[in-house]
Amino acid sequence: MTALSAALAVTPPTTDARGIALVLHGGRESSTDPVRAHQLAVLRMLPFARRLASCGGRHGLVVARLQFGQRGWNGELRSPVSDVRTALADLTARYPDVPVALIGHSMGGRAAVHAADSAAVAVVAALAPWITPSDPIDTMTGRRLLVVHGEADRITDPRVSRHYAEQASAVAVSASWVGISGEKHAMLRRPRLWHDLVTGYVLGALLDAPTVGIVRKQSVKLVEKALAGQQRIVV
């Protein structure tokens, strides 16, 4: 990573590397201000990274957390997308031939969608993603996609992300959309459910790890439905 762009923090597994989870935070529509580690968008993804590392380390999961260089998407510049591609190049050089899952919230979910055509990417988990009708569908070809969105989100539109998942199902290995009733954009109302979904799905889809023992008992069936490719799930 270059000093003027993004920062990448990597937590290695406790055994041989078999998969990589790259965690991406949110941002703003337009801003060239630098990202700071204390900003809420960055801190919001820390629990996801920690849960993935604690549950996935013994299964060979590398967990990498990317801090974008700039806070904004910035129109045609798509500023975070180049950061994701640079991080992927770095990680695949360190861990050759290891499949990658991209996990992104809000703008990070949109960046994941755009960068998913990188050869190493096998799984995308988009959380309350900022999706527009112009965002690519073909990047999901041959990938597994999970979209999770709070149905009370007023920052990004769950109807748009649901439509995206439906379209992606035509080219993806599987595409599931999970709507969380009453949940808003910050993912604070039912945080353990969000963490169960992401951890269980990523470890199951990327490493074929068993759901039981990774997520709470009450979340097992939900995660298994998503892994089986059920297109629309509401909880």
C-alpha positions in Angstrom: 0.0 0.0 0.0 1.3 3.5 -0.8 1.7 6.1 2.0 -0.6 8.5 0.2 -3.5 6.0 -0.2 -4.8 3.2 1.9 -3.6 1.4 5.0 -3.9 -2.4 5.3 -3.9 -4.3 8.6 -3.5 -8.1 8.4 -4.2 -10.7 11.0 -2.7 -14.1 10.0 -4.4 -17.4 10.8 -3.2 -19.8 13.4 -2.8 -22.5 10.7 -1.9 -22.5 7.0 -3.8 -19.8 5.1 -6.8 -21.2 3.2 -8.8 -18.0 2.7 -8.7 -14.3 3.0 -11.4 -11.9 4.3 -10.9 -8.3 3.3 -13.0 -5.9 5.3 -14.1 -2.6 3.8 -15.6 0.4 5.7 -18.1 3.0 4.5 -17.6 6.6 3.5 -19.3 9.5 1.7 -20.5 10.3 -1.7 -17.9 13.0 -2.3 -14.9 13.8 -0.2 -11.2 13.9 -0.8 -10.5 14.3 2.9 -8.2 11.6 4.3 -9.7 8.7 6.3 -8.7 8.6 9.9 -8.7 5.5 12.1 -11.0 7.0 14.7 -13.8 7.8 12.3 -17.1 5.9 12.9 -17.2 4.4 9.5 -13.8 2.7 10.2 -14.6 1.7 13.8 -17.9 0.2 12.7 -16.1 -2.6 10.9 -13.8 -3.5 13.7 -16.1 -6.0 15.4 -16.7 -7.8 12.1 -12.9 -8.2 11.6 -12.4 -9.4 15.2 -15.2 -11.9 15.0 -13.9 -13.3 11.7 -10.4 -13.6 13.1 -11.5 -15.2 16.3 -13.7 -17.8 14.6 -11.7 -18.2 11.4 -8.1 -18.3 12.5 -8.2 -22.0 13.2 -9.8 -22.7 9.8 -7.0 -20.9 8.0 -8.7 -17.5 7.5 -6.5 -14.4 7.0 -8.4 -11.3 8.0 -7.3 -8.0 6.5 -8.9 -4.6 7.3 -8.5 -1.9 4.7 -8.6 1.8 5.6 -9.3 3.8 2.4 -7.1 6.8 1.5 -10.0 9.2 0.9 -13.5 9.4 2.5 -15.5 9.7 -0.7 -16.5 7.7 -3.7 -16.0 10.8 -5.8 -18.0 10.1 -8.9 -16.1 8.6 -11.9 -12.9 8.4 -9.8 -14.4 5.6 -7.7 -11.6 6.4 -5.2 -12.0 3.3 -2.9 -12.1 0.8 -5.8 -8.4 1.4 -6.7 -7.6 1.0 -3.0 -9.3 -2.4 -2.9 -7.5 -3.6 -6.1 -4.2 -2.5 -4.6 -5.0 -4.4 -1.4 -6.0 -7.5 -3.3 -2.7 -7.4 -5.2 -0.8 -7.1 -1.9 -2.7 -9.9 -0.3 -2.5 -12.3 -3.2 1.2 -11.8 -3.4 1.6 -12.7 0.2 -0.9 -15.6 -0.1 -0.8 -17.0 -3.6 -3.8 -19.0 -4.9 -5.9 -18.3 -1.8 -9.5 -17.3 -2.4 -10.8 -14.0 -1.1 -14.1 -12.8 0.4 -14.8 -9.0 0.3 -16.9 -7.7 3.2 -18.1 -4.1 2.8 -20.5 -1.8 4.5 -22.2 1.0 2.7 -19.7 2.6 0.3 -17.4 -0.4 1.1 -20.1 -2.7 -0.2 -20.3 -0.7 -3.4 -16.5 -0.9 -3.7 -16.7 -4.6 -3.2 -19.2 -5.0 -6.0 -16.9 -3.1 -8.4 -13.7 -4.9 -7.4 -15.2 -8.4 -7.3 -14.0 -9.2 -10.8 -10.5 -9.6 -9.5 -9.5 -13.2 -10.1 -9.0 -14.2 -6.5 -12.4 -13.0 -5.3 -14.8 -15.9 -4.7 -17.3 -14.3 -2.2 -18.9 -10.9 -1.6 -20.8 -9.9 1.5 -22.3 -6.5 1.1 -23.8 -4.9 4.3 -26.3 -2.1 3.8 -24.6 -1.4 0.5 -24.8 1.8 -1.4 -25.9 0.5 -4.7 -27.0 2.4 -7.8 -28.7 1.1 -11.0 -25.4 1.7 -12.9 -23.3 -0.6 -10.7 -22.0 -3.7 -12.5 -23.7 -7.1 -12.4 -21.2 -9.0 -14.4 -18.6 -8.7 -11.6 -20.6 -11.3 -9.7 -20.1 -13.9 -12.4 -19.0 -17.1 -10.7 -19.0 -15.6 -7.2 -21.2 -16.1 -4.2 -23.1 -13.0 -3.0 -24.7 -12.2 0.3 -26.5 -8.8 0.7 -27.7 -7.9 4.2 -29.8 -4.7 4.6 -31.8 -3.2 7.4 -35.4 -2.7 6.2 -35.6 0.7 8.1 -32.4 2.0 6.5 -32.9 5.6 5.2 -29.3 6.2 4.2 -29.0 3.4 1.5 -32.1 1.8 -0.1 -32.8 -1.9 0.7 -35.1 -2.1 -2.3 -32.3 -1.2 -4.6 -29.9 -3.8 -3.0 -32.6 -6.5 -3.2 -33.1 -5.8 -6.9 -29.3 -5.9 -7.4 -29.1 -9.4 -5.7 -32.0 -10.6 -7.8 -30.2 -9.5 -11.0 -26.9 -10.9 -9.8 -28.5 -14.4 -9.3 -28.5 -14.8 -13.1 -24.7 -14.8 -13.2 -23.6 -15.6 -9.6 -23.1 -19.1 -8.2 -25.6 -17.9 -5.6 -27.1 -14.6 -4.5 -29.0 -14.2 -1.3 -30.6 -11.0 0.1 -31.4 -10.8 3.8 -33.6 -8.1 5.1 -33.4 -7.3 8.9 -36.7 -5.9 10.1 -36.5 -2.6 12.0 -32.7 -2.3 11.4 -31.1 1.0 10.3 -27.9 1.8 8.5 -25.5 1.7 11.4 -26.3 -2.0 12.2 -26.6 -1.2 15.9 -30.1 -2.7 16.7 -29.1 -6.4 16.2 -25.3 -6.4 16.0 -24.9 -10.0 16.9 -27.2 -11.1 14.1 -25.1 -9.1 11.6 -21.9 -10.7 12.9 -23.4 -14.2 12.8 -24.5 -13.7 9.2 -21.1 -12.4 8.0 -18.9 -14.8 9.9 -21.1 -17.9 9.2 -21.5 -17.1 5.5 -17.9 -16.1 4.8 -16.4 -19.2 6.6 -19.0 -21.5 5.0 -18.9 -20.1 1.5 -15.1 -19.6 1.4 -13.8 -22.5 3.5 -16.8 -24.9 3.8 -16.6 -24.5 7.5 -19.5 -25.9 9.5 -22.1 -23.3 10.7 -22.7 -25.1 14.0 -20.0 -23.9 16.5 -19.3 -20.7 14.6 -22.6 -18.8 15.0 -25.2 -18.7 17.8 -27.7 -21.5 17.8 -30.6 -19.2 16.8 -28.7 -18.1 13.7 -27.7 -21.5 12.3 -30.8 -22.0 10.1 -30.6 -18.4 8.8 -27.0 -18.8 7.8 -27.6 -22.1 6.2 -30.5 -20.7 4.1 -28.1 -18.0 2.8 -25.4 -20.5 2.1 -28.0 -22.7 0.2 -28.7 -19.7 -2.0 -32.2 -18.8 -0.9 -32.8 -15.6 -2.8 -34.9 -13.6 -0.3 -34.9 -14.0 3.5 -36.4 -11.6 6.0 -35.8 -11.8 9.8 
